[in-house]
Each structure stands twice: as C-alpha cells, then as structure tokens.
Amino acid sequence: MNKVLWEKNVGNFSKNIEPGYQSSLVKLSQEGSYWTSVLESYGLYRDCSILDIGCGNGMLPAFLLEKHPQIQYDGIDVSQEAVDFCNAHCASENARFQHTDVTNSYYTNQNSEYSSKNFKLPFADDSFDFVILLSVFTHMWLEDIEAYINQIHRVLKKNGVCMATFYTTPGKVDTEPDPMQHHRPAPDQPRSYDYWTCHNRPPLAKIGYRIPDILAIYQKKNFEKISLFHEWNLKNGIEIPRGELFPHSPRLTPTQDCFIVRK
C-alpha cells in the first residue's frame, strides 16, 4: 500500500468520478484515521480480515494499512472506475479490490448482472472478522439492505463485527439543515415502510429509515447490537459531542448514524 501515491492522486479521482464530493485531503485523512480508531476500539488485531463494501476511493485502506500492515483487506465497489483507481494506487499483497456488478439506480445503470436482492458476495462463508459499509446503506432501499445483511451474516466469522452507516430517525434525518421529506406507506405506494429522501433529488441520493425498521433486519439474522451512535461520533466506544472528535476542524466531522453489530 503506497499511501503517498494515493494522496497524490485521490483529489483528481474524487473530483472527476464523484461529482459534488468534497475531496479535501484533510477531510479524507480525518475520516480514514477516525474509522481506523473505531475498528481498533472494537478489537482490531494483527492478521485479522476486513471486508470494505463500497470501498470508493480507498480512503479506509490508505490509513488502516499504513498503521496495521498485516491486516488482510478486501474492498468491493459497484463503480468500476473506483476499483480501477484503488487497484492502481492502493492494491498490495494483502489489499485486494474487485468490481461488483450490482444494479443501483443512483450509482449504476439498470443493466448490471445482479440486482441487490440476488447478489451474492464473492467470498466464502465465515471469511471476515469485520465488515464495514460507509455511505452504502444511505443509497439503498430497505429490502435491498436486508439482502446485503443476509450476505454479510454469511461471510462474517462467528463473533465477527459489522459496522454500517445510515441516515436514521431519531438521528441524522432529524438534524439535516435541509429537511428530508417523509414518505409514508400508502395503498398506491410500492413500499410498506416509512422512509425519508431529499427534495428535488433522486430517492437513493440520500435515504433514511426508522431505527426500529433497521434493527428488525439485523434481528432476523440474530445479530447482537453492540452500539448505535449518531453522526459517527465515537471514540473508544463512548459517544462524544459533535466536533469534539476533530477539534481543529469541527465542520468536517462526518455526519451519519452508525450501527455496530456482532454475529
């Protein structure tokens, strides 16, 4: 893993491939360091295995593997461009990246090989100690999230940990500066659950759900809830006020809600 090479190129990648994404290296450094510390607080150890679903521009492995070079890391993404970038700038003997051809109306076209409902993670059962999803379930319908969680349960080892970010209510849905629009179940609506979306944007650009509806999906697979914290503000398992994690740049504090569960 060549973090220097990654740092030199990630800004242009984010600008060209991820329109609207703030590609500040300072922000990426904060987030990469932050999630490394969260993983450490939940038992990260030498030679453990991590699956990063939605690896994007390689932010997590750039910082995680610099500090823990013995970790076995696999990253997957629906964006071929993202995977190509990571293979060019992040791949190593113990850091592998692959494209997953899954339909998502926000990120991919509708001609992908798999839908979220019939997608199978390309890994054997009981393969990983950790599975992490950052800003993935914030772009998926609840029924597709359930299909992914079923697969995550399959590839996690016993006592393995899954970390996934969401927009939830109570939570980030209620504190967005631009209020999110509430969609309620109705006879003429295709979905039987409440959800929240942004005005004048595609539904999966940003979508939020009720906490009990998310917990119910995890409970179907008998996941044990370890923690739920808002706006990614966790340090050593303790919830802390917004801005305190990054006191020098409080406006750059990540802003989603996170579920941490154990198999």
Summary of the structure (lengths in Angstrom):
residues: 263
radius of gyration: 17.6
end to end distance: 29.6
largest distance: 54.5
contacts: 831
relative contact order: 0.13
helix: 34%
strand: 25%
